[in-house]
Amino acid sequence: MLNLRYTRVMDSQKTERDSNGEYVGLKERSPRCASLENGVSSGDKSNSVLGKASLIFEAFQIDDDSLTLSELVRRTGIPKPSVHRLAQELVEWGLLERSKGSYCLGIRMFEFGSRVPRVRVLRETVRPFMVALHAATKETIHLAVLDGLDVLFVDRANGFRQAPTPSRFAGRMPLHCSCSGKVMLGYGPPELLSAVISHGLGRRTRATIVSPRHLSAQVEQVRNDGYAIEMEEVVIGYMGVAVPLFAGTDLGLCALSMTVPTFRADSPRHLAALQDARRRIEGVNTVS
């Protein structure tokens, strides 16, 4: 059965445009959506101590350096005394830290996260090739895995002078509009595409494909071609190319991708570089 633990709620009817003409309806997934989409309400989670702690951790979104006690209470829906008591215990355990009267995720969280076997092995395996690929192309390189109905970026190689790209380390992106996501849809389980369509194809920019028929045709093309290309579907001014990695192995399906400003887009050259890197990665590393 498809794991919907981290699916994204997307409403294509609730989109607005920013000053650059981009749609802003698809923002970073609310941390409480994961529980709601798995049939576990925040109320169910708050019935146990571990559930409350989970809600506190999930309250921190990717751009949050710290949260006040009031913000934690508002985002979790847990009574203030309980949040305060649990937060203090989590600080003692090193899972949270105090910062100028607020709370932030603790260094122990990073330590535990670094021990996740699949991500650790993936990064150790692929990272050297990502660095070499970036050095050769001077473009931003990503490694992503499938997590529910999201792409989760687990590594990134880019130069310090490069302009910011739409992806973030440990950030998420909808499957239907990102090149890595399209690879996942093409090489993932058959029910994955149906699940994505049934949850709605939210519009990220004016170029985002939101038609189920067009998305299905694009995914079929990915299966035939062995790669995916998206042009300004995530952010205007950027395009992406992605190839699958380790499909059918114990590491699970992941994607190696390159994000490029459209003014210097050269899809054939970028695709050739990615395919060469994939051959080297899968040739040197035996993963069964």
BELRAUR-V988167 format. One line per field, one symbol per residue. ss: DSSP state (H for helix, E for strand, C for the rest). burial: 1 if it has 9 or more other ideal C-beta (glycine too) atoms within 8 Angstrom, else 0. A space follows every 50 residues. Layout:
# BELRAUR-V988167
ss: ???
burial: ???
This chain:
# BELRAUR-V988167
ss: CCCCCCCCCCCCCCCCECCCCCECCCCCCCCCHHHHHCCCCHHHHCCCHH HHHHHHHHCCCCCCCCECHHHHHHHHCCCHHHHHHHHHHHHHCCCEEEEC CEEEECHHHHHHHHCCHHHHHHHHHHHHHHHHHHHHHCCEEEEEEEECCE EEEEEEECCCCCCCCCCCCCCEEECCCCHHHHHHHHHCCHHHHHHHHHHC CCCCCCCCCCCHHHHHHHHHHHHHHCEEEEECCCCCCEEEEEEEECCCCC CCCEEEEEEEEHHHCCHHHHHHHHHHHHHHHHHHCCCC
burial: 00011111110100100000011111001011111111000101110000 11111111110001011110111011110101110110011001111110 01111101110000000111111011101111110010111111111111 11111111000100101000111111111111111111000110111011 11111001110000110111011000111101111101111111110000 11111111110100101001101110110111000010
